[in-house]
Amino acid sequence: MKLSLYRVITRISVRTRIILLAAIPVGGFLVNGIAFTAGEREVESAFRTADRASDLAELVRALEHFEGRRGVLGAAAADIAFD
């Protein structure tokens, strides 16, 4: 005995059908909230990574500046030592 979709739907009570129809948007909001939270975490992680990269670049620039100064000071010290 094959039941048609119409017969399956009509065998379900009206109350149950209303509850099922009301649950669809609730499920959609739930899925949307999960997707939003996951995206928010990814964006936060990307900002943290960018901040770390910026800090590292700043440190490299400071070390290059220090190395340049040390080279100048070393040359001056060498000149003084040979005088």
GIVEN-V367902 format. One record per pair of residues at least 4 apart in sequence whose ideal C-beta (glycine too) atoms are under 7 Angstrom apart, sorted by the first residue. I is the first residue (numbers start at 1). J is the second residue. D is the distance in whole Angstrom. If there is no record, write none. Layout:
i: {I | I}
j: {J | J}
d: {D | D}
This chain:
i: {3 | 3 | 5 | 6 | 7 | 12 | 12 | 14 | 15 | 16 | 17 | 18 | 19 | 22 | 23 | 24 | 25 | 26 | 27 | 28 | 29 | 30 | 31 | 32 | 33 | 34 | 35 | 36 | 37 | 38 | 39 | 40 | 41 | 42 | 43 | 44 | 45 | 46 | 47 | 48 | 49 | 50 | 51 | 52 | 53 | 54 | 55 | 56 | 57 | 58 | 59 | 60 | 61 | 62 | 63 | 64 | 65 | 66 | 67 | 68 | 69 | 70 | 71 | 72 | 73 | 74 | 75 | 76 | 77 | 78 | 79}
j: {7 | 8 | 9 | 10 | 11 | 16 | 17 | 18 | 19 | 20 | 21 | 22 | 23 | 26 | 27 | 28 | 29 | 30 | 31 | 32 | 33 | 34 | 35 | 36 | 37 | 38 | 39 | 40 | 41 | 42 | 43 | 44 | 45 | 46 | 47 | 48 | 49 | 50 | 51 | 52 | 53 | 54 | 55 | 56 | 57 | 58 | 59 | 60 | 61 | 62 | 63 | 64 | 65 | 66 | 67 | 68 | 69 | 70 | 71 | 72 | 73 | 74 | 75 | 76 | 77 | 78 | 79 | 80 | 81 | 82 | 83}
d: {5 | 5 | 6 | 6 | 6 | 5 | 6 | 6 | 6 | 6 | 6 | 6 | 6 | 7 | 6 | 7 | 6 | 6 | 6 | 6 | 6 | 7 | 6 | 6 | 6 | 6 | 6 | 6 | 7 | 7 | 6 | 6 | 6 | 6 | 7 | 6 | 6 | 6 | 6 | 6 | 6 | 6 | 6 | 6 | 6 | 6 | 6 | 6 | 6 | 6 | 6 | 6 | 6 | 6 | 6 | 6 | 7 | 6 | 6 | 7 | 6 | 6 | 6 | 6 | 6 | 6 | 6 | 6 | 6 | 6 | 6}
